[in-house]
Amino acid sequence: RKSWKQESAMNYWAIKREEEEARAQEFLTYLEKLDDNVKEVFEKYFKGKWKYYSASTMDPWVDFIGCPKEKTLEDGTIVLDLIRPEAFARDNIEAIFLDEYNRSNKKVRNAVMELIQFKTINGKKLSNLKVIWTAINPPKGEYDVEEIDPAQQDRFEIFMEVPYKPDIKYFTAKFGPKTTEGALAWWDELSSDQKDLV
């Protein structure tokens, strides 16, 4: 039989989980309504309070934890302290987007594990963090990627498969209507197997 403290703790975490799921669903609904790329969606939804990383080129110390710096305490003792990246030092980040996540170094994935599980970096709480979004390539086939640890996969609440489909708005803005029309006609003629290779 559970004590009232255990029951209270379980009810608290159930409520917190429902709140987080509601926020995640709200974000996904917002995402589905927009016809933009993911970075634009993050900017519109989080209004500058988000951080983008190309995970394959990240250094967990420089990008997350901070760079070591010598510090002298009042009693003259010299210790190491960390100069944190500005976004994390100010604790104003609401979302983190990690692109190419399954190309990242294991140290990066371990740091992200702490972020996902506790919303902390090296024990320092990120009190405004709401979303950690990762984009990965398919684990099989032509890609040079790492398998995501099942324990870490289990901590992600939502999985979305993004279809291979050209974004007409993006292509038109980038290349003009004539090139877009030709590219889309070419795309539509490809078989499913060919589209997977593109």
GIJOKA-V312313 format. One line per field, one symbol per residue. ss: DSSP state (H for helix, E for strand, C for the rest). phi: phi as a letter, one per 20 degrees, with the letter a starting at -180 (. if undefined). burial: b if it has 24 or more other C-alpha atoms within 12 Angstrom, else e. Layout:
ss=???
phi=???
burial=???
//
This chain:
ss=CCCHHHHHHHHHHHHHHHHHHHHHHHHHHHHHHCCCCHHHHHHHHHCCCEEEEEHHHCCHHHHHHCEEEEEECCCCCEEEEEECCHHHHCCCCCEEEEECHHHCCHHHHHHHHHHHHHCEECCEECCCCCEEEECCCCCCCCCCCCCCCHHHHCCCCCCCCCCCCCCHHHHHHHHCHHHHHHHHHHHHHCCHHHHHHC
phi=.efffffffffffffgfffffffffgfffffffedcffffffffedlndbcdcegfdfdgffedfpefbfcdfgenfececdeegggefeldfdbcddelgedffgffffffgfgffclcclnefdfdfdccdcdcegfdoeeecdfeggffgfeeeccceeffbfegffgffecnffffgfffffgfeffgffffef
burial=eeeeeeeeeeeeeeeeeeeeeeeeeebeeebeeeeeebbebbeebbeebbbbbbbbebbbeebbbeeeeeeeeeeeeeeeeeeeeebbeebebbbbbbbbbbbbebebbbbbbbbbbebbbeeeebeebbbbbbbbbeeeeeeeeeebeeeeeeebeeeeeeeeebebeeeeeeeeeeeeeeeeeeeeeeeeeeeeee
//
